[in-house]
Amino acid sequence: MSQPHRKHALEIFRAALEAADPEEAVARHLRFDGRTLRAGSRRYALSAFDRRIHVIGAGKASARMARAVERILGARLSGGLINVPDGTSTKLRRIRLNPSGHPVPDQRGLDGARQMIELAQKAGKRDLLICVISGGASALLPLPAPPMTLPEKQNVTRALLASGANIHELNAVRKHLSLIKGGQLARAAHAATVLTLILSDVIGDDLDVIGSGPTVPDRATTDEARAVLKKYDIRVPPAWLHETPKPGDPAFARVQNLIVGSNRLAIDGAARKARELGYNPLVLSSSIEGETREIALMHAAIAKEIVANNRPVRRPACVLSGGETTVTVRGRGLGGRNQEFVLAAAIAIEGVEGVTVFSAGTDGIDGPTPAAGAIADGTVVQKARKQEIDARTYLNDNDSYHFFERMNGLVRTGPTGTNVMDIRLMLVTSD
């Protein structure tokens, strides 16, 4: 692979991360002049909240979102609690971070979720709860509805993750197995004022899907949750599922849900950087979903069309897309949707010169691996074959991580502190 192309791909990805910075996103939507807090188009006179202002929430970007709130409100904050993934290094003064299990929930997350629901239940009309929610909040806020236990919820979560269920399906089930998701946190805090700041990691920015919408009216029903479980042949006792508060419920009368950032910010930042580096950027979509291998084939076909005919964009080109694909796990290997995308695309562009394929999660984590994603070009499959490494065998075993580990194609960033789905890019040049 050309070193300049690899370097450019990484620079474009870093620009995407900077554009989706959680602290900047909160700062753009939250203002405080010493008396009035402005959140989007709404204003809150803090004199009305003479008791407490607490910050609660969860997610991969929630710590940095909370830090922005701390900087804006300072001593006006009473405190708070945020469930965050292990490895979160953000330092906060007034808000306690509670490292918890992700993507499979654990007891630490349950303990934190229980404390948040108790705080919400105690809050009165002169309390303000500021919730910060980002991708990962669903797993980080486990509070299974009895008689379901945490180990049972862990088993259901693992089965759904392995099935290829998309985030809408996954969270439709999670909400109806929980006491905090699907608007139930808002219902617990019905006497208080609730302001929720949301960093979207969901295609379409559906509020009730992001983090399973703990303060959002739930449009999904138990019937839909049962349908998802049936689709993937996952069996749960009927008593585990219960209904959630719906649009029009009075529990949401004092709730504001505000999206502060999404994948579009990251894609726009990537496009700007690509243009600075001399590429003609083409944004396919910030909301691509579907089976990872099929999406990879579509991207590869576009790259081949650019190489052959200079369309739909002229070389040198940077083709960008965002969103979140799904992998149906059939093998026993190790990988994530981004690494699998790059491996499938690399197989499809074998022998095509001048094409570099890159895909990574903006959170710096791709599936159950320590990599954010991978990078490859049209020569990697041939190079692997010379080393008696068969790319298709690795793909069939869902073992993209070990393929790219051997071929020096892993992208490692560590946790980035943000989470707005994935960034995929293809650089198509004339050399």
Protein Blocks (a to p, Z undefined) as FASTA:
>chain_A
ZZklmmmmmmmmmmmmmmmgmklmmmmmpccehjaccehjbccdfklmmmbccdededjk
lmmmmmmmmmmnmmmpgbdcddddehiabdcfkbccdddddfbdcfklmmmmmmmmmmmm
mpcfkbccdddddehklmmmgccddfbdfklmmmmmmmmmmnopafklmmmmmmmmcckg
ghllmmmmmmpccddddddfbehiiaklggoiambccfbdfklmmmmmmmnopacdfklp
ccdddehiaklmmcccddfbdfklmmmmmmmmmmmnopacddfbfcbgcjfklmmmmmmm
mmmmmmmnopabdcddddddedjdddddfbfbdcdfklmmmmmmmmmmgoiahiacdddd
fklpacjbfbfbdcddfklmmmmmmnopafklmmmnopmkmmmmmnopaccebjnhiaeh
jaddddddfZZ
